[in-house]
Amino acid sequence: MNSHQTDVAAVILTTGSRPDDLAASVRSIAEGIGCQTLIVWNSAAESPDKFNPQSNVTVVSPGSNLGIPGGRSFGAEQLTNEVLVFLDDDAKLLTTGVGASLTQHFDENPNCAVLGFRITDETGTQSRRHNPRVGRRGADRPGPAGTFLGGACAVRRSAFNAVGGYDKSFFYSMEEQDLSWRLWDAGWEVHYKPEIVVSHPRTDPTRHENALIRTWQNRVTAARRSLPLPIRVVHLVLHGTRSIRMGLSARHLVHVLLQHPRPSDSKPMSWRTVAKLTRIGRPPVV
């Protein structure tokens, strides 16, 4: 990959429900990177043409809502750039000069597949769920990480394609963790760069319909796909207990374990990968 900024493009996923926020997101890409921006109109509704006249901005639509991983994958398929920046439509890139920073990072770290950004809310605070480190500490520490936030990151296309990209069936929730485990096991790395800051309104993860059951379904799929049996059991026991405390019924939890389809591409990660994830502070039981 050469180090020219033209190797970078941005993908913004939207359903069209936040037009003012979307416009601000597009402006932040123009000011922070200055690269081509692709808006994925992830909805059955027709997209407006007000963004198309803008330089370097294109709107594409799959014709229906493909979900978050499906929509982002659709956007990636429309571009040929090696580095793709993904941003939510209600997120704004606050850091400038990001294009040069990204290409330099990926050039200097050839094993890096994903570079996660720091997400802060309206008050400049980073919520615990937006910290790729375990717990509340480490949000200021750059370097290898066990996961990332899909709405504020940069992805190396060749690595993304090499492991099959996102599981589009997830629709939303757990797609980043699932992808991270597969990347690490394939010899790639996920990094975190808190110097690149994105502003995103503080939200409740349960705002999505059926959030708890869908998250549990996707977690079970990801665990069955990538975790060795002893790690998988511990992971699902810990998170199953947490899900019940959050409001998921034990009946739904057990039903998913017994009836949810098993992934056809299961490939438990090596114990070497387990050790690597543990060394960087995110063992896969978390």
C-alpha positions in Angstrom: 0.0 0.0 0.0 1.4 3.4 -0.9 1.1 6.3 1.5 -0.9 8.7 -0.6 -4.1 10.1 0.9 -6.0 9.0 -2.2 -5.8 5.5 -0.7 -8.3 6.6 2.0 -12.1 6.8 1.5 -14.8 7.2 4.1 -18.1 5.3 4.4 -21.0 6.8 6.4 -24.0 4.6 7.1 -27.4 6.2 7.5 -31.1 5.4 7.3 -31.9 9.0 6.6 -33.5 9.7 10.0 -30.9 12.3 11.1 -30.3 14.6 8.1 -28.7 17.5 10.1 -26.4 15.1 11.9 -25.5 13.4 8.6 -24.6 16.7 7.1 -22.3 17.5 10.1 -20.7 14.1 9.8 -20.0 14.6 6.1 -18.5 18.0 6.8 -16.2 16.5 9.5 -14.8 14.0 7.0 -14.1 16.9 4.5 -12.4 18.9 7.2 -10.6 16.1 9.0 -9.5 13.9 6.0 -10.5 15.6 2.7 -11.1 12.2 1.1 -13.9 10.7 -1.0 -17.0 10.0 1.1 -19.6 7.4 0.3 -23.0 7.7 2.0 -24.7 4.3 2.2 -28.5 5.1 2.3 -29.3 1.9 4.3 -33.1 2.2 3.8 -35.9 1.3 1.5 -36.8 5.0 1.2 -35.3 7.0 -1.7 -32.2 9.0 -0.9 -32.3 12.7 -1.4 -30.0 14.3 -3.9 -28.7 17.2 -1.8 -25.4 15.5 -1.0 -24.6 14.5 -4.5 -23.6 17.9 -5.8 -20.9 18.1 -3.2 -17.3 17.4 -4.2 -16.1 13.9 -3.3 -19.5 12.9 -1.9 -21.5 10.0 -3.4 -24.8 8.4 -2.2 -25.5 4.8 -2.9 -28.4 2.7 -1.7 -28.8 -1.1 -1.5 -32.6 -0.6 -1.7 -33.4 -1.9 1.8 -31.9 -1.8 5.3 -29.2 -4.4 5.4 -28.3 -3.8 9.0 -25.1 -2.3 10.3 -22.6 -4.9 9.2 -24.4 -5.5 5.9 -24.6 -1.8 5.2 -21.0 -1.2 5.9 -20.0 -4.2 3.8 -22.1 -2.9 1.0 -20.3 0.4 1.2 -16.9 -1.3 1.2 -17.8 -3.2 -1.9 -18.5 0.1 -3.8 -14.9 1.4 -3.3 -11.4 0.3 -4.2 -9.4 2.2 -1.6 -7.2 0.2 0.6 -8.0 2.2 3.8 -11.7 2.7 4.6 -12.9 5.0 7.4 -16.3 4.1 8.8 -18.3 6.7 10.7 -21.8 6.7 12.1 -24.2 9.3 10.7 -24.5 11.0 14.1 -20.8 11.0 14.7 -18.3 13.8 13.9 -14.6 13.5 13.4 -13.0 16.1 15.6 -9.3 15.5 14.7 -7.8 17.1 11.6 -5.0 15.8 9.4 -6.3 12.2 9.8 -5.6 11.0 6.3 -1.9 11.3 6.6 -2.0 9.8 10.1 -3.9 6.8 8.9 -1.7 6.0 5.9 1.4 6.4 8.0 0.0 4.1 10.7 -0.9 1.3 8.3 2.4 1.7 6.4 4.4 1.4 9.6 2.2 -1.4 11.0 1.8 -3.9 8.1 -0.1 -6.4 10.4 -2.6 -3.8 11.5 -6.1 -4.6 10.1 -8.2 -2.1 12.0 -7.4 1.1 13.7 -10.1 2.2 16.3 -10.7 5.8 17.2 -11.6 7.3 20.5 -15.3 8.1 21.0 -16.4 10.9 23.3 -19.9 12.2 24.1 -21.3 15.7 24.1 -19.5 16.5 27.3 -16.1 15.1 26.0 -16.5 12.0 28.2 -15.8 8.5 27.0 -18.4 6.0 28.2 -17.2 2.6 29.4 -18.8 0.7 26.5 -16.8 2.8 24.1 -13.5 1.9 25.7 -11.9 -1.0 23.8 -9.9 -1.8 27.0 -11.5 -3.9 29.8 -13.1 -1.8 32.5 -12.7 1.9 32.8 -9.0 2.2 32.5 -6.7 2.4 29.5 -8.8 4.7 27.4 -5.8 6.9 26.8 -3.4 4.0 25.9 -2.8 3.4 22.2 -1.7 0.1 20.8 -3.1 -3.4 20.2 -6.7 -3.9 21.3 -9.0 -6.9 21.5 -11.9 -5.1 19.8 -13.0 -1.8 18.2 -16.0 0.4 17.6 -17.4 -0.1 14.0 -18.8 3.5 13.7 -15.4 5.1 14.4 -12.6 3.2 12.8 -10.4 2.7 9.8 -10.1 -0.7 8.1 -7.4 -2.2 5.9 -9.4 -3.6 3.0 -7.1 -6.5 2.2 -7.3 -7.8 5.8 -11.0 -7.3 5.9 -11.5 -9.3 2.7 -9.0 -12.0 3.8 -11.1 -13.1 6.7 -14.5 -12.7 5.0 -15.4 -9.3 6.5 -18.4 -8.8 8.8 -21.0 -11.5 9.4 -23.9 -9.7 7.6 -26.5 -11.9 9.3 -25.8 -10.1 12.6 -27.7 -7.0 11.5 -26.3 -5.1 14.5 -24.4 -5.9 17.7 -21.2 -8.0 18.2 -20.1 -7.8 14.6 -16.9 -6.0 15.6 -15.9 -8.6 18.3 -16.6 -11.4 15.9 -14.5 -9.8 13.2 -11.7 -8.9 15.7 -11.4 -12.5 16.9 -11.1 -13.8 13.3 -8.5 -11.1 12.4 -6.3 -11.9 15.4 -6.4 -15.6 14.7 -5.5 -15.0 11.1 -2.3 -13.2 12.1 -3.7 -9.6 11.8 -3.9 -7.1 14.6 -6.5 -4.6 15.8 -5.0 -1.3 17.1 -6.5 1.7 19.0 -5.4 5.3 18.4 -7.0 7.6 21.0 -5.4 10.6 19.4 -8.0 10.4 16.7 -11.2 11.6 18.4 -14.8 11.2 17.3 -17.8 12.9 18.9 -20.9 10.7 19.3 -24.0 11.4 21.4 -24.3 9.3 24.5 -26.9 6.5 23.7 -28.3 3.5 25.4 -27.3 0.2 23.7 -30.8 -1.2 24.4 -32.5 1.5 22.3 -32.6 -0.9 19.4 -35.6 -3.3 19.1 -34.9 -6.7 20.7 -31.4 -5.6 21.6 -30.8 -8.0 24.4 -32.0 -11.1 22.5 -30.2 -10.2 19.3 -26.9 -9.4 21.1 -27.2 -12.8 22.9 -27.8 -14.6 19.6 -24.9 -12.9 17.9 -22.6 -13.5 20.9 -23.5 -17.2 20.8 -22.7 -17.3 17.1 -19.4 -15.5 17.5 -18.4 -17.7 20.4 -19.2 -20.9 18.6 -17.4 -19.7 15.5 -14.1 -18.6 17.1 -13.6 -19.7 20.7 -12.2 -23.0 21.9 -14.7 -25.1 23.9 -13.4 -24.3 27.4 -13.1 -20.6 26.7 -16.5 -20.6 25.0 -18.2 -22.1 28.0 -16.7 -19.6 30.4 -17.5 -16.7 28.0 -21.1 -17.7 27.6 -21.7 -18.4 31.3 -20.3 -14.9 32.2 -22.2 -13.1 29.5 -25.4 -15.1 29.9 -25.5 -14.2 33.6 -24.9 -10.6 32.7 -27.7 -10.7 30.0 -30.2 -12.0 32.6 -29.2 -9.2 35.0 -29.9 -6.8 32.2 -33.4 -8.2 31.6 -33.1 -11.1 29.2 -35.3 -14.0 30.3 -33.6 -17.3 31.2 -36.1 -19.0 28.8 -34.8 -16.9 25.9 -31.2 -17.5 26.8 -31.6 -21.2 26.9 -33.7 -21.3 23.7 -30.9 -19.6 21.8 -28.3 -22.0 23.2 -30.5 -25.0 22.1 -32.1 -23.8 18.9 -30.0 -21.0 17.3 -28.2 -22.2 14.2 -24.5 -23.0 14.5 -22.2 -21.1 12.1 -21.0 -23.3 9.2 -17.6 -21.7 9.2 -16.6 -22.5 12.8 -12.9 -22.4 13.3 -11.8 -22.1 17.0 -8.9 -19.8 17.4 -5.6 -21.2 18.4 -4.4 -21.2 22.0 -1.6 -18.9 20.8 -4.3 -16.4 19.8 -5.9 -16.8 23.2 -2.5 -16.0 24.8 -2.0 -12.9 22.5 -5.4 -11.5 23.4 -4.7 -12.2 27.1 -1.4 -10.4 26.9 -2.9 -7.3 25.4 -5.5 -7.2 28.2 -8.6 -8.7 26.6 -8.8 -12.4 27.1 -11.7 -13.9 25.0 -13.6 -14.9 28.2 -14.4 -11.1 28.5 
